[in-house]
Amino acid sequence: MGNGAVSPHQALPPCWANHAEHRRKLGLGDGRIFIVLGSNCRNVREILLSWGWQENTDEKSRVFDLKWAMKPSKVDGLLGLLPSSQIVNHFRGSGNLDSKTALKGHLEACPACSAAIFPRQYDLRSSSALADFVDDYILTVAESILSAKAGSKSPSAESDGQGTTQQSSSTVQVALQVLERTSAMDDDGRLLRCRREWKALMGKGNHLPHFLDARVRLFIERFEAHGKGPCSHCAYLAVSTDPAEPAELSSFVPSVSFEKSSQEHADGSNAWLCPSGELRKKQLIFNGEASGRAWVVKSPHAARGEGLQVHCDLQQLLSDAAFQKARGQQWNCAVQKYIENALTLPPDGCKTDLRLWVLVYSWNPCVIFVHAGPYFRVAGKPLTFNSGRKGMDRCAHLTNRPQQESENRLLLEDWLLRLESGRPGATREFWQKTWPCMLDGVRLAVISTQAAVFTDSEEFRRSKASPQSGPHCFELFGFDFALDSDLNPWLLEANVTPDMLPDDPEPISTWSRNATEGLLRIVTRSQSGELKLPSAAELKAPPAEDAEMTPPPARLLMESEDDKHSEFCLRRRINQVPQRLVSGLEIEDCSPWRLVLAEEPETERALAMRHSALQSRVWGQRLACSTQSHDSVLRHRLLPIPPEATHDNTGKTSDPPGLLHKALSKSNIGRSATLVPGTAKKTLALRSQSTPCFKKSDKGSVRAVIFRKPSVSRLNRSDSSPMSLSVSPRARGQASAAQLPQIGAGAQGNDEDASDAEKKK
């Protein structure tokens, strides 16, 4: 019984009475029955057959004790149709943890907790997220430049052979100006505001993707023409442009004092590099040889590393992201900060990360097991950020097995031996810091999605005509963690139905079979009552004192007590995990799995209220997002034109807001007005006492629909015929939304002029 074998006549659970006829037709006995769907589940089939179970080959049959399917859609529709005595291997709603964008939303409900384990990520389907990403990219480069100037350790500094990076005075000035603007949060919103600033900080002036060149050709010409000399924004760059001239960082921007901040933060944290708060300081360790420019583009529906691209050039990254099309939508991807200062293995200096198998046995109460021996993946080439004709070398950055030319997976023991050869004491550091912090990251990810998964499952189950209480569900996830040079774990993503490794060479195949057998033993024996998990009271009991005293393991969120956390913060809940579960509790007959979380059940009302509050937060963020198109965001951020650059080649002003004011002035009511020089004439006929309402047309222009304000004598009339004004995209780029409603407010005239204008139109 200890190895999971059972008698053929011992059923788990007792067979249904109406299953007898099905068993007779299928030629099945009285033992336990299983259904396995998917070629990747061969280990599951072989293990259950060795235990004496019998296989039901009918994929749609409901006669089973355990059904294992690789696709969640094959089993999650059974929720509410079967009793709790039957088992399936998927939860309905597990996509909240599996989806890259959904996991980000749940974790970032408390940004302070998310910043400790999850690299910042942006969903580029939203134009507002695209604008935030461009700002983050610029700010990260500025922070990296100032960090190198301050003498902090960085690979780019080592390349000079002097231990520090010699940055030009103009580059440092622009970087400090970026930090100043981030702290000021003025109305402009752009961190770089002219071509000279872009070139000084980023190496070149125009980073606009090439597919937009034809659409915004006029803006590019004006951007290039007026970027050759200093403007009102970059006038400070003319003070000193000699790269060899020493620069005092505190002298360029008075409100950003490097010397003062260095004294306040003697630990070398350089908090002055984080004007947006403490959250960015936690992830400054990501910056390395690429000077903060490395980001990874993730396709939401790809797997096995197929949809991943690493870029260090903003223009190439935006071009790649724009053509990530799925379900008829462009920009359907996410970008995540790449860990440039990643852990590498000696002697080749190849990047390494790991996959951890996680078993969620129940969502309420939340019960989680993890496999005590994760396997590690090693890149096939040394880590470098040199970009070739085809971009970054995938073999140096992507550790997925299909992206490598040969087997690249190592078990924990072999990996630690290789790491110890170049880093003495790494084994102790891994078990004292990396492992417990990694388990805290697993707990945080699962608990943050608990309300969503449980509420979705209950709502679906109760939607049935005669809902059943089952089947009982469990889920196997593959958590991918990256490691930085300080052995800190960073959660990249969680994958549902990970690769079961049935055809891999030794010793990976043996590892996979033992892990799968232990998982099935936990699920089947817990369901039958043969395996008793310790209660919450038993887990809270103090552990037995060891003969050899060891220091307490590190915790992920213990040092973030002073940070600003949101109302959805789970820090206290994570830190209150019993001491016996911090590094995992070994349970008899469950090896090599460890119990890491076993909580008391919560009420359905409490989970439903939490899920409703989180949904309200998400929808509030969506409503607050900008309605600008992606092209408009890129043009505004990447092609900033100074205020004085508002004249065309003829010397005449081409300021659209000024022309709009002129067109809508009192002298032009009811008459035709040319809005943009050199373009087709647009006419406008205004009524007296009118209020404009501006809308975006299908062709990309802005239409001002002006309705007559009804007077007292017209309250019983239905006359509200609209007048319209079309503004070209060239003029739209200069006219702000705040200016447009004020234009029509000052329009005055009489009804006779308006009527004449209507007849002419």
Sequence and secondary structure as in RCSB ss.txt:
>XXXX:A:sequence
MGNGAVSPHQALPPCWANHAEHRRKLGLGDGRIFIVLGSNCRNVREILLSWGWQENTDEKSRVFDLKWAMKPSKV
DGLLGLLPSSQIVNHFRGSGNLDSKTALKGHLEACPACSAAIFPRQYDLRSSSALADFVDDYILTVAESILSAKA
GSKSPSAESDGQGTTQQSSSTVQVALQVLERTSAMDDDGRLLRCRREWKALMGKGNHLPHFLDARVRLFIERFEA
HGKGPCSHCAYLAVSTDPAEPAELSSFVPSVSFEKSSQEHADGSNAWLCPSGELRKKQLIFNGEASGRAWVVKSP
HAARGEGLQVHCDLQQLLSDAAFQKARGQQWNCAVQKYIENALTLPPDGCKTDLRLWVLVYSWNPCVIFVHAGPY
FRVAGKPLTFNSGRKGMDRCAHLTNRPQQESENRLLLEDWLLRLESGRPGATREFWQKTWPCMLDGVRLAVISTQ
AAVFTDSEEFRRSKASPQSGPHCFELFGFDFALDSDLNPWLLEANVTPDMLPDDPEPISTWSRNATEGLLRIVTR
SQSGELKLPSAAELKAPPAEDAEMTPPPARLLMESEDDKHSEFCLRRRINQVPQRLVSGLEIEDCSPWRLVLAEE
PETERALAMRHSALQSRVWGQRLACSTQSHDSVLRHRLLPIPPEATHDNTGKTSDPPGLLHKALSKSNIGRSATL
VPGTAKKTLALRSQSTPCFKKSDKGSVRAVIFRKPSVSRLNRSDSSPMSLSVSPRARGQASAAQLPQIGAGAQGN
DEDASDAEKKK
>XXXX:A:secstr
 TTS   TT  SS   TTHHHHHHHHT  SS EEEEESGGGHHHHHHHHHTT EE   TT    SEEEESSGGGT
GGGTTTB TTSEES  TTTHHHHSHHHHHHHHTTSHHHHTTTS  EEETTSHHHHHHHHHHHHHHHHHHHHHHHT
T   HHHHTTTSSS    HHHHHHHHHHHHHHHH  SS  S  SHHHHHHHHSSS    GGGTTTTHHHHHHHHH
TTSS  SSSGGGGS   TTS   HHHH TT  HHHHHHH TTS  GGG TT HHHHTTGGG  TTTT  EEEE T
T  TTTTEEEES HHHHHHHHHT  BTTBTT  EEEE  TTB EETTTTEEEEEEEEEEEEEETTEEEEEESS E
EEEEEEE     BTTBS HHHH   GGGSSS  EE HHHHHHHHHTTSTTHHHHIIIIIHHHHHHHHHHHHHHTH
HHHHHHHHHHHHTSSS  SB EE EEEEEEEEEBTT  EEEEEEEES    TT  TTHHHHHHHHHHHHHHHHHH
HHHTSS    HHHHHS     SS       SSGGGTTS   TT  HHHHHTS GGGSS EE TT TTEEEEEE  
   HHHHHHHHHHHHHHHHHHHHTS    HHHHHHHHHS   TT  B TTS B  HHHHHHHHTSGGGTTSEE  
STTS  EE    TTEEEEEEE TTS EEEEEEE   GGGTT      EEEEE HHHHTT  TTTHHHHHHT    
HHHHHHHHHH 
